[in-house]
Amino acid sequence: MTQVTCATAHPNIALAKYWGKVDGPTNLPAVPSLSMTLDAMSTTTSVGFGPGLDSDRVVINGRSATEAEAGRVSALLDRVRKEAGLRTRAWVETANDFPTGSGLASSASGFAALALAATKAAGLEWDAARVSDLARQASASAARSIFGGFVTLAAGAPDTIFLAAEPLEGTVEWPVAISVVITTYEPKAVGSTDGMRHTRATSPYYAAWVEHAETLFERARIAVLARDLEALGTAAEESAFAMHACAMAAAPPLVYFSPVTLSVIERVRSMRRAGTPAYATMDAGPQVKVLSSAADAARVASILREMPGVEKVIVARPGPPASVKLIRKGS
Ligand code: DP6
């Protein structure tokens, strides 16, 4: 009997960044991270294991996956097959309602939705922590998208065998927002996995980043527990700039900012000087994500929308955990 399962997960934005891995076979982050799951964007993924397929079939946003994309999906499915004692291949269909591969965390929501849909389709009754650990092995930020609100992911050690993200309880209701400022629809030049490998191998600031990231994470975590927007925003900006400074010092340098990125950052700072608490953070791409109170978000977004070079601004509140949408049994 074939079971088709459909799951939805939301991207997350790290406010204390993950950048760098420890040695080990299962994709372990070198630093702890803290993120907010976004309600306004989502990935929906369907998985069905069935006889008659000689390889996994993967469709992303209506097109066949590239070999590299399909390889990452099959690696996750292989772990699921091993746990479930299954030998059949699967078809996977996934779609984002936001631009893919442009620094908008599509791998986070993508692998979270895939991990949840695949384990359910294979008949595994796993709790969220186990699904998060599975998602983390495909993409560490995906571990965080299994949960809603504000979420932490600890650093791993070379001998870590299980590492799941953990939600900070009750934070979905915190009235804050992240305005996602899209400055280009072009895919990013160097993805996170390659970018952090290159940074670790060549940046003279890497050791300092890893050491300092722990302090920034702890400040961000305490700020969320205290619902202190100013303390969280300050720690988040410092984390983003420390990560980018470390990547910019790599050889050759990794520069993810565009001129529009810098003008948006400057505009956020000028809003803050004028009395609106708003804070910028950037990932492995030129987009800027701006943290503010929920009450200020519409005004912050409308100011940023007017800026030259800004394509679109999406306002997101803390979002829900990943969830199973549909299970269809067939024969
Ligand atoms: C800059 O989770 O995409 O967005 O584990 O290699 O798949 P892999 O990396 P990924 O890296 C995300 C990096 C970041 C910061 C963050 O989300 O914490």
Boltz pocket constraint, residues with backbone or C-beta under 6 A from the ligand:
constraints:
  - pocket:
      binder: B
      contacts: [[A, 12], [A, 13], [A, 14], [A, 16], [A, 17], [A, 18], [A, 19], [A, 27], [A, 33], [A, 107], [A, 108], [A, 136], [A, 138], [A, 139], [A, 140], [A, 141], [A, 142], [A, 192], [A, 193], [A, 194], [A, 282], [A, 283], [A, 284]]
      max_distance: 6.0
